Structure formats: structure tokens, C-alpha cells
Amino acid sequence: MFCRNQTARATVARGSALEMEIRRGKFRKSVFLDTSQDSDIQKKIDHEIRMRDGACKLLAACSQKDQALEASKSLQTCSTRIMAYMSELQRMKEAQVMQKVTRRSSDAGPMDDRLPCKGKVAISDLRIPLMWKDTEYFKNKGELHRCAVFCLLQLGGEIFDTDMVIVDRTLTDICFDNTIVFNEVSPGFELRVELYSCSSEDDYSTGSTPRKLASKLSSSLGRSAGKKLRAAMEPGPCSPVSNGGATPLLLPVPSVPGPKYHLLAHTSLSLSHVQDSFRTHDLTISGNEECSYWLPLYGSMCCRLAAQPHCMTQQMMSGCLKVKQLGGDPQSWTKVYAVLKGTSLFCYHRQEDVEANIEPAFTIAINKETRIRASEKDPQSKVQNICISNQYGGEEVTHTLTTDSREDTHRWMEAYWQHFYDMSQWKQCCDDLMKIELPSPRKPAPVTLKQGSLYHEMGKSSA
């Protein structure tokens, strides 16, 4: 039962990695509230903290360059997920506060509680073209510059990473073969794509960190000067790696010797970018040619972004109906088992036909152009008819349906209005069912030849 004066109780497992982070001052304990959703996110945070600690230990012990690059990639991914989960907790806390304020407001008017259905969003065939200088690519001159790159894709609280790809001047495109699927997505989603890069030519051996550099210099400069130098290079109270300031902060990436990935480019995709084809999107580039992780990006990213709303793939309503035969006896009705799904009302002879995957007896189109209205059948029965009208070749065709009770009619009409609302929110995703292929087993990234470069495809579809 809701108690107005009851305070929320923080629930953090004793001895968990999350509790240790709170003790170190990296999290505020006040963010955690006693709800099931909070508990789920706390478990995710605890898991990612342990994964991050493991990545730190692995990175410190790596002796091979490839191992260090993969460990650093895992470290970056875990840190990004932790920060995303913390942001999600904060948004949930703000939503709970606003909900209480709305409940307590005496002058709050009626609110429209209709919400659009969720859906799946998938991104695949991710390709980023490079723009090497002629002397580097065609004449193969100059110093060979090689970087390790990968992408982080974030939608709400879900974050996925792609495979790591080694890039040099022999490639004209960075290709990621991963198919990444996000579930339970709202139509107002924002998918952020971030490209991270790290120079694979740097020396990752010990002694390259500031503290060890200070220790080396202190032995040369003497005790007094060396002590001052070490103090200057230690993180201060305002540093993101210190918890000595007034506001406890989360460490984005722990300071560990080894390769460091840097954000090279990013972009955000939304519902307007969804299309059942290969499209080009603009990238915002960070850094410059002076950075060791720099790559000559063309400034665009190509991918296939598809979406499948639940209203297109799931049964939104089902039940027994009676359909008046077109052009036949006005009193002749056919009893059917109807299923509302996608852009059709499927009418079967029996309910068992649906479970047996038997083709429906006939279908009635339900799309954005369909008009539906309810009308009285007759004054005695008080049961309403449902009239569904569509345009076929310039001619209007109306199917008349009826139910056994006014309550059933109301449920069907509500299902239609919700279906139309879902279609209006998901827009082009409800024109036809887009295909989403399940992620395939990981394959080694093929070397893209010059003839297959995106240089020759950029002009085809730049919207």
C-alpha cells in the first residue's frame, strides 16, 4: 500500500562490488531506491563493475599487443555501461518523483494514458569509408599508420559493442559485420553510435604512465624536486579519478597502464532514419590529424537500420466475430475466428487453424487509410456492428462485422484505435514488415577491395 510519509530504503547487497564503489565515494547511495526495477539495474551495475575490475587486471598483466587492445576495449565497454545504468537510475528516480507530484496535485486534469507499443530495432552492415591521401593508398608511401577500432551502440540502457578491427591504409572502408538487435524499444528512441580508435603502434610497456614517469624523473632531480613533481602529477580533488572533492564521481575509465581508446566519431539515429535499405548518415568527427588515434574518415557512415513494432509481429487482438458476406444475402453472416496483426485482420474458420498455421479463409486490410466506425445493428438487440472501409482501385469496399455483446464490440473498437495509434507513432515501420536477421556467428573481417569501396556508392543514397 502506498504510504505518503514512508521513505524509500536503499537496497545494496552487503559485500557487493557496488557497495565497495559507494564506500570509495564513486556513487551516491541516495540514487538507489527500493523498487524491483532499481534492483535489476543494481545487479547489472554490480556485474559490470566486476567485469571492469577483471579487465583492469587482465590489461595490467597483458604482454601481447592484441590481448592488451581487447582488454582495453572491454574496459571501455564496461565503463560506458556503468555510466549508462547510473543515468538510467537517475531518470527512474526523477520519474518516480514526478509521479508522486502528479498524484498529489489536486488540480491535475485528465491525462491521456495511451502509450504506443514497443518493438525491435536492428542495425547491421555498418561501414565507415576512409579517405586516404593518394600517396598513402595508391602509391603505398609514407609511414604505415595502424589503429584498432570498434563501435559502441547505445539505445536507452542497452549497450553493445562490435568486433575490434585493425585498420591501415590497405583498407578503404571500416566494416563491422555484427547485427545488433535492441528489444523493447519505444518509437521515440535515439540510437547513439560511437566509433573508438586506438593507435596500435604505441608502446604499451610499463613505465609510460605519469606516475612511473614521475618516479623516474624524481630519481634524477633529487628528493625535494621529485616530491614536488609527483605531487603535481597526482590527481587533485577536482580530478575525475579522485574522490576527494565534494561531489563523488564515477571513474569513467580507471587509470591502468596500457592502450587507451578515444572517441573518434559519433552520430545519433532515430525513427526517421529507419528504412528497409542501406542508407548513409553523417558523422561528427572528434580529434585531428595530430592525434595518434586519428584516421582519415570520409565523414559518413552507412548501415541498414530496421525496426519491427510489436503491432506488426504480434497478435494485438483475437476472438470470434461474424462477418456479413459481400454482395450476398443481407441476413447471411459467416462466423470466423479473427486475429488483428500487422496490416491485416486475418479471418479463420476455426481457432485451431491459427495454431496449425493454416492459411486464413480471407483477410481484411487494416492500414493507415482504413476507416472504422461502429453503428447500431437494431434497436432490440442493442449490439453494434463494426464497419471497416478500404479503398480498392478507387472503389470503397466495406466489411461489416458483429460480436455477441456490446462489451466485445467495445474491446474490438479499443483494439483498433490502439492499433491505429501504434501505426501513427511508428510511421513508415508499419507500411510493410521489415526483415531483421538474427545475429550470425562472428566471422573474420574481410579486406575490402578498392572496387567495392563506398567511394563509388556515396552518391546513390545520401539522405
Solvent accessible surface area in square Angstrom, and as a share of the most:
residue,aa,sasa,rsa
1,M,231,1.03
2,F,101,0.42
3,C,65,0.39
4,R,138,0.50
5,N,132,0.68
6,Q,127,0.56
7,T,116,0.67
8,A,63,0.49
9,R,157,0.57
10,A,37,0.29
11,T,42,0.24
12,V,30,0.17
13,A,70,0.54
14,R,209,0.76
15,G,51,0.49
16,S,12,0.08
17,A,10,0.08
18,L,3,0.02
19,E,26,0.12
20,M,76,0.34
21,E,1,0.00
22,I,29,0.15
23,R,161,0.59
24,R,105,0.38
25,G,19,0.18
26,K,31,0.13
27,F,8,0.03
28,R,126,0.46
29,K,107,0.46
30,S,72,0.47
31,V,13,0.07
32,F,3,0.01
33,L,29,0.15
34,D,69,0.36
35,T,51,0.30
36,S,88,0.57
37,Q,118,0.53
38,D,2,0.01
39,S,41,0.27
40,D,77,0.40
41,I,17,0.09
42,Q,13,0.06
43,K,138,0.59
44,K,101,0.43
45,I,0,0.00
46,D,25,0.13
47,H,102,0.46
48,E,11,0.05
49,I,1,0.00
50,R,130,0.48
51,M,99,0.44
52,R,4,0.01
53,D,54,0.28
54,G,37,0.36
55,A,8,0.06
56,C,21,0.13
57,K,150,0.63
58,L,102,0.51
59,L,7,0.04
60,A,70,0.54
61,A,82,0.64
62,C,29,0.17
63,S,103,0.67
64,Q,110,0.49
65,K,96,0.41
66,D,93,0.48
67,Q,98,0.43
68,A,7,0.05
69,L,1,0.00
70,E,80,0.36
71,A,2,0.02
72,S,6,0.04
73,K,14,0.06
74,S,51,0.33
75,L,2,0.01
76,Q,26,0.11
77,T,6,0.03
78,C,6,0.04
79,S,2,0.01
80,T,23,0.14
81,R,53,0.19
82,I,0,0.00
83,M,86,0.38
84,A,6,0.05
85,Y,24,0.09
86,M,28,0.13
87,S,51,0.33
88,E,46,0.21
89,L,1,0.00
90,Q,77,0.34
91,R,118,0.43
92,M,26,0.12
93,K,56,0.24
94,E,92,0.41
95,A,60,0.47
96,Q,40,0.18
97,V,79,0.45
98,M,122,0.54
99,Q,96,0.43
100,K,78,0.33
101,V,85,0.49
102,T,54,0.31
103,R,139,0.51
104,R,120,0.44
105,S,42,0.27
106,S,121,0.78
107,D,126,0.65
108,A,51,0.40
109,G,48,0.46
110,P,146,0.92
111,M,146,0.65
112,D,123,0.64
113,D,127,0.66
114,R,67,0.24
115,L,137,0.68
116,P,31,0.20
117,C,20,0.12
118,K,80,0.34
119,G,0,0.00
120,K,78,0.33
121,V,0,0.00
122,A,3,0.03
123,I,3,0.01
124,S,13,0.08
125,D,73,0.38
126,L,6,0.03
127,R,49,0.18
128,I,1,0.00
129,P,0,0.00
130,L,0,0.00
131,M,103,0.46
132,W,26,0.09
133,K,128,0.54
134,D,93,0.48
135,T,66,0.38
136,E,47,0.21
137,Y,46,0.18
138,F,124,0.52
139,K,125,0.53
140,N,98,0.50
141,K,122,0.52
142,G,61,0.58
143,E,162,0.73
144,L,69,0.34
145,H,58,0.26
146,R,74,0.27
147,C,0,0.00
148,A,0,0.00
149,V,0,0.00
150,F,0,0.00
151,C,0,0.00
152,L,3,0.01
153,L,1,0.01
154,Q,52,0.23
155,L,18,0.09
156,G,40,0.38
157,G,24,0.23
158,E,60,0.27
159,I,7,0.04
160,F,70,0.29
161,D,32,0.17
162,T,2,0.01
163,D,36,0.19
164,M,38,0.17
165,V,14,0.08
166,I,66,0.33
167,V,0,0.00
168,D,17,0.09
169,R,24,0.09
170,T,82,0.48
171,L,19,0.09
172,T,1,0.01
173,D,2,0.01
174,I,0,0.00
175,C,21,0.13
176,F,4,0.02
177,D,78,0.40
178,N,24,0.12
179,T,26,0.15
180,I,14,0.07
181,V,26,0.15
182,F,0,0.00
183,N,74,0.38
184,E,110,0.49
185,V,4,0.02
186,S,49,0.31
187,P,12,0.08
188,G,75,0.72
189,F,14,0.06
190,E,109,0.49
191,L,0,0.00
192,R,72,0.26
193,V,3,0.02
194,E,22,0.10
195,L,2,0.01
196,Y,20,0.07
197,S,0,0.00
198,C,3,0.02
199,S,6,0.04
200,S,4,0.02
201,E,88,0.40
202,D,64,0.33
203,D,109,0.57
204,Y,42,0.16
205,S,61,0.39
206,T,104,0.60
207,G,22,0.21
208,S,70,0.45
209,T,24,0.14
210,P,74,0.46
211,R,142,0.52
212,K,83,0.35
213,L,84,0.42
214,A,1,0.01
215,S,57,0.37
216,K,129,0.55
217,L,73,0.36
218,S,14,0.09
219,S,96,0.62
220,S,92,0.59
221,L,103,0.51
222,G,33,0.32
223,R,217,0.79
224,S,78,0.50
225,A,44,0.34
226,G,0,0.00
227,K,135,0.57
228,K,146,0.62
229,L,45,0.22
230,R,97,0.36
231,A,71,0.55
232,A,84,0.65
233,M,64,0.29
234,E,80,0.36
235,P,48,0.30
236,G,31,0.30
237,P,92,0.58
238,C,130,0.78
239,S,26,0.17
240,P,77,0.48
241,V,58,0.33
242,S,29,0.18
243,N,82,0.42
244,G,57,0.55
245,G,31,0.30
246,A,111,0.86
247,T,67,0.39
248,P,42,0.27
249,L,87,0.43
250,L,27,0.13
251,L,25,0.12
252,P,50,0.31
253,V,43,0.24
254,P,18,0.11
255,S,95,0.61
256,V,16,0.09
257,P,39,0.24
258,G,17,0.16
259,P,2,0.01
260,K,77,0.33
261,Y,16,0.06
262,H,79,0.35
263,L,53,0.26
264,L,0,0.00
265,A,0,0.00
266,H,42,0.19
267,T,16,0.09
268,S,45,0.29
269,L,1,0.01
270,S,37,0.24
271,L,18,0.09
272,S,82,0.53
273,H,53,0.24
274,V,3,0.02
275,Q,82,0.36
276,D,71,0.37
277,S,43,0.28
278,F,71,0.30
279,R,30,0.11
280,T,11,0.06
281,H,10,0.05
282,D,113,0.58
283,L,20,0.10
284,T,77,0.45
285,I,64,0.32
286,S,34,0.22
287,G,40,0.39
288,N,81,0.41
289,E,119,0.54
290,E,159,0.71
291,C,35,0.21
292,S,59,0.38
293,Y,30,0.11
294,W,50,0.18
295,L,0,0.00
296,P,25,0.16
297,L,8,0.04
298,Y,87,0.33
299,G,19,0.18
300,S,11,0.07
301,M,0,0.00
302,C,3,0.02
303,C,0,0.00
304,R,46,0.17
305,L,3,0.01
306,A,0,0.00
307,A,0,0.00
308,Q,29,0.13
309,P,0,0.00
310,H,29,0.13
311,C,0,0.00
312,M,11,0.05
313,T,46,0.27
314,Q,89,0.40
315,Q,95,0.42
316,M,63,0.28
317,M,42,0.19
318,S,40,0.26
319,G,17,0.16
320,C,74,0.44
321,L,2,0.01
322,K,80,0.34
323,V,6,0.03
324,K,60,0.25
325,Q,90,0.40
326,L,100,0.50
327,G,92,0.89
328,G,41,0.39
329,D,83,0.43
330,P,88,0.55
331,Q,148,0.66
332,S,33,0.21
333,W,65,0.23
334,T,39,0.23
335,K,130,0.55
336,V,3,0.02
337,Y,27,0.10
338,A,0,0.00
339,V,4,0.02
340,L,0,0.00
341,K,74,0.31
342,G,6,0.06
343,T,45,0.26
344,S,23,0.15
345,L,0,0.00
346,F,54,0.22
347,C,0,0.00
348,Y,25,0.09
349,H,118,0.53
350,R,137,0.50
351,Q,90,0.40
352,E,106,0.47
353,D,7,0.03
354,V,29,0.17
355,E,132,0.59
356,A,63,0.49
357,N,139,0.71
358,I,88,0.44
359,E,146,0.65
360,P,31,0.20
361,A,46,0.36
362,F,70,0.29
363,T,67,0.39
364,I,1,0.00
365,A,26,0.20
366,I,0,0.00
367,N,51,0.26
368,K,92,0.39
369,E,143,0.64
370,T,11,0.07
371,R,132,0.48
372,I,14,0.07
373,R,129,0.47
374,A,41,0.32
375,S,36,0.23
376,E,103,0.46
377,K,86,0.37
378,D,46,0.24
379,P,100,0.63
380,Q,155,0.69
381,S,55,0.35
382,K,116,0.49
383,V,22,0.12
384,Q,43,0.19
385,N,18,0.09
386,I,0,0.00
387,C,11,0.07
388,I,0,0.00
389,S,7,0.05
390,N,8,0.04
391,Q,116,0.51
392,Y,103,0.39
393,G,93,0.90
394,G,75,0.72
395,E,116,0.52
396,E,82,0.37
397,V,36,0.21
398,T,44,0.25
399,H,22,0.10
400,T,22,0.13
401,L,0,0.00
402,T,3,0.02
403,T,10,0.06
404,D,108,0.56
405,S,34,0.22
406,R,107,0.39
407,E,107,0.48
408,D,39,0.20
409,T,0,0.00
410,H,127,0.57
411,R,126,0.46
412,W,7,0.02
413,M,20,0.09
414,E,72,0.32
415,A,14,0.10
416,Y,1,0.00
417,W,109,0.38
418,Q,47,0.21
419,H,1,0.00
420,F,35,0.15
421,Y,62,0.24
422,D,0,0.00
423,M,2,0.01
424,S,58,0.38
425,Q,63,0.28
426,W,0,0.00
427,K,116,0.49
428,Q,56,0.25
429,C,1,0.00
430,C,3,0.02
431,D,81,0.42
432,D,108,0.56
433,L,97,0.48
434,M,12,0.05
435,K,133,0.56
436,I,27,0.14
437,E,109,0.49
438,L,147,0.73
439,P,77,0.49
440,S,67,0.43
441,P,110,0.69
442,R,166,0.61
443,K,136,0.58
444,P,127,0.80
445,A,54,0.42
446,P,89,0.56
447,V,102,0.58
448,T,23,0.13
449,L,126,0.63
450,K,81,0.34
451,Q,139,0.62
452,G,35,0.33
453,S,1,0.01
454,L,0,0.00
455,Y,82,0.31
456,H,120,0.54
457,E,52,0.23
458,M,22,0.10
459,G,78,0.75
460,K,160,0.68
461,S,44,0.28
462,S,86,0.56
463,A,90,0.69
